[in-house]
């Protein structure tokens, strides 16, 4: 019999809240976490808004010396992990450190460190480049630093699959536990890519919203959408084998029951026109979970607010679920959080888990002028109560990466 895997702790660092309770309350209230960019000068860049964290103090979670040797994406990961560990009540000293693992992804890694050190090289020469430059920049350092902080010696990896990163990390970690390679995994994603270079690159690719109004820039499934709005932060989950959780009296939030991943093998940024990768990823996830399409009550959509993604994802959902597509609820919480790139699936898995636990469907805000091609129930503008039992969380990334996880209300 397959080992069951449950979520026992969550940690969020985001503009809408620096703990799960605050963040989830904001999501339930339909608050907008998008604002004008203040971290750098974007006067010559078309996009002017982001979901930006402006008041993060890393020394609340680590000492000042440690913080200085981490890029902000790693700081976010360590901070969110400390919150998740506290919620889970996990005492590492009572565990076998080789039976606990870490699998935290980042889509871009330490790009601010890269920008800063390149400037140092140009202005002051190679001898002034920091000896910590490489270990601050590389994407695996979130997993590495978390393991070092807690003395965790087991399975340790980093996933980098663009916007599918955190879903791949969570899905892989779920399989690690189910396959008996670990009893506990710390997983999710972290991203701190709100930098001038990153912004300029996405803007040049015509991927980001050009609407300068934070209240209307991110509008998934709306006819007037014109691009995604970037966010930053981290979403970290403590997941563990059910009996392990029960034996230590852990509070169980939700259960992870399925995972599917595929590649479109089509284009570096655009989804496959027939959605074959997304369809198969959702079908594989349902098969892995042992559930039928009609069992699903809610989908936390990838829902990026881009012209291509939203109708494509809608069409994929219709092909997978048939008539049931019109009976389930679909929402894009990116309308509130922005798109956290490699961390998106982390915060969205937490939102999905809380939706199952509390019986609440989060809204797609700013959905005022629905696109005719997007005709499902997107929970427009206001969340609503509904008892739900099974939910999907979708993530579709550059490179054609598709990763889907299935969560279940814990019973």
Number of C-alpha atoms within 10 A of each C-alpha: 4 8 17 16 27 29 27 25 28 32 32 31 27 27 24 23 17 21 19 25 14 13 24 20 13 17 23 18 15 20 18 23 24 27 20 15 21 14 12 10 11 17 9 8 15 17 26 23 26 30 27 24 23 11 8 16 13 18 14 9 17 15 10 12 9 13 17 14 16 23 26 27 29 33 30 31 32 29 28 29 29 22 23 25 21 14 19 23 15 18 11 13 10 7 13 13 18 15 17 23 26 27 29 39 37 37 27 23 26 27 24 21 22 18 15 13 20 16 13 16 14 11 10 12 11 12 9 12 17 15 10 13 18 15 17 25 23 18 26 22 25 33 27 20 20 24 22 11 11 14 14 24 15 19 19 20 19 24 24 20 25 23 28 33 33 38 35 33 29 32 25 20 29 28 19 19 25 20 13 12 17 23 25 31 30 27 33 40 39 40 31 29 25 22 18 16 14 15 21 17 14 16 17 12 10 16 20 27 26 20 19 16 14 18 17 18 28 38 31 35 34 24 18 20 25 22 24 28 31 26 28 27 34 35 35 36 30 23 29 30 22 21 14 14 21 12 8 11 11 18 15 20 21 25 25 27 27 24 28 25 24 19 20 25 13 14 11 12 14 15 26 18 11 13 18 17 23 31 21 21 26 29 21 20 22 24 16 15 19 11 16 11 17 14 15 23 21 28 22 28 26 29 29 30 30 23 18 17 22 24 21 21 23 20 23 21 22 16 15 18 21 14 11 16 25 14 15 19 23 29 27 29 27 32 31 27 30 29 25 32 29 36 33 34 37 34 32 26 28 26 24 28 27 21 25 26 19 14 16 19 29 31 28 30 27 23 23 14 12 19 16 11 14 18 14 20 15 28 18 20 18 17 19 14 12 15 14 21 19 25 27 26 28 27 30 31 23 19 19 24 25 30 34 32 29 27 26 23 24 16 7
